[in-house]
Amino acid sequence: MTARPPAAQTAFGPMVIAACEQNLPADQRLFDDPDAVRLLPPSQRLIVGACRWKPAHQLLVRATDSKAQGLWASLLCRKRYADDKVREALHDRIEQFVFLGAGLDTRSLRLVAPAGARSFETDLPANIVYKRQRLAEAYGRIPPNTSLTAVNLETDDLTEALAAAGFDWHQPAMFIWEAVTQYLTEDTVRKTLACLASSAPGSRLIFTYLRRDFLDGTEDYGAAPARQEFVTKRHVWHFGLLPEETPKLLRDYGWTEHEQVGPTEYAERYLAPLGRDVAVSPIERFVYGVRSTDEARS
């Protein structure tokens, strides 16, 4: 199997958390993702199974939050937010969805394919090899209207890769860029946004970013152990932003920011209605932008 570089190894943790969420009663879940556990390797499926026992679940939550206070809930809430935005785009008749750094994301299975829309998943070669294998083993095939394409955003031409997979740059699309930008350099983030500047007016983009004042050590936000592991020790987190910087970054590439969400919004929209009074980490935020017209770009 293709060697798995450090950044590719991070695809499994969030899906373990998503799969554990499915152990809760349906009326207490932040989202439904029955496919999550099926894409995990056997050892991690065992962990998810063990977490049906409440003490084991609580132990895993505490272990996760020991790296960054509120990390467990933050990962769950960001997945719910992305699900909501994909559903909104499907409702508004967008028919192309591009998952940049898709990892083990299941939205092609759960949301896009059932609606008859097309999915284009890109990721590092090792993750694409693994996902193709797991989809074949779990379902016997890749979901209909779904393309899996190996793309290294640092070195490859995303425009060419998507075009070769059948993506239509003349039709509106939604781009989902979840938990990826921190693993890239600023040059690569900007190169990717420049590529997406070719998308049609009316296209949508959601992306997460880590706070730069956390990455540079100015503030630890209860997440000093995570910074020590991913920035200092493993050197895999690189790029960050401040919340006030994202509107200009999007404008530079022809997008208009419509919304930015973090702990406050997650708690109000998702956690409070379920009576789940838990901390949410502030180190990561989600941004939603819409493609400006050609006139606005000038």
Secondary structure, 3 states (H helix, E strand, C coil): CCCCCHHHHHHHHHHHHHHHHCCCCHHHCCCCCCCCHHHCCHHHHHHHHHCCCHHHHHHHHHHHHCCCCCHHHHHHHHHHHHHHHHHHHHHCCCCEEEEECCCCCCHHHHHHHHHCCEEEEEECHHHHHHHHHHHHHHHCCCCCCEEEEECCCCCCCHHHHHHHCCCCCCCCCEEEECCCHHHCCHHHHHHHHHHHCCCCCCCEEEEEEEEHHHHCCCCCCCCHHHHHHHHHHCCCCCCCECHHHHHHHHHCCCEEEEEEECHHHHHHHHHHHHCCCCCCCCCEEEEEEEECCHHHHC
